[in-house]
Amino acid sequence: MVESNAVRVFPVDSADLAARITGPTTALLRHLVTGGAALGWVDPPSEAEVAELLGEVVKGTADGDSALLVAEVDEQLAGFAYWRRYPRPTHRPHADVEKVAVDSRWQGLGIGRRLMQELIRAAAESQVEVLTLDLRGDNDRAARLYESLGFKKYGALERFVAVGERRYDKLFYALDLRVQP
């Protein structure tokens, strides 16, 4: 657990806790997706979809197959992030950061960095060898954050992400945890 300046970052590793954060997480995603955030949804997910997603991620935490973290500011959900191991047997040593979302009211305060630092720590503790992620090419702020944490860009698909008529590049990053100091 990481705490400072009324910000608390903690793991979600039980179904009860996942159920408790489903409503606030749905509201956060509705706010961010409606505002155009690059989170993989064109329309905000339903509460049932969010509950299913959080439940799936939490199921893997006991075996080190996933990690789900939440950030709170003054006991309000400020963000969440998670990684999951790749399901293919030859890729099982590796995991993908699938979502990092921070409420726009608290962006720029280091919450995304703290979530990522804790995800990296959890991945290392779970003996993940390579942590990957992808992002929309116009998300410069996220790219700078990931690069500052040691992620290396390894590829791009031009005009791959479709949001209505708009097209964005999809950028791929990796952090090799086998070579961390």
TAHU-V797390 format. One record per helix or strand of 3 or more residues. SS is the DSSP state (H for helix, E for strand). FROM is the first residue (numbers start at 1). LEN is the number of residues. Records with the same first field share a line. If there is no record, write none. Layout:
BEGIN
SS: FROM-LEN ; FROM-LEN
END
This chain:
BEGIN
E: 2-3 ; 7-5 ; 66-8 ; 76-10 ; 95-8 ; 130-7 ; 152-12 ; 166-11
H: 15-20 ; 47-13 ; 89-3 ; 104-3 ; 111-15 ; 140-9 ; 177-3
END
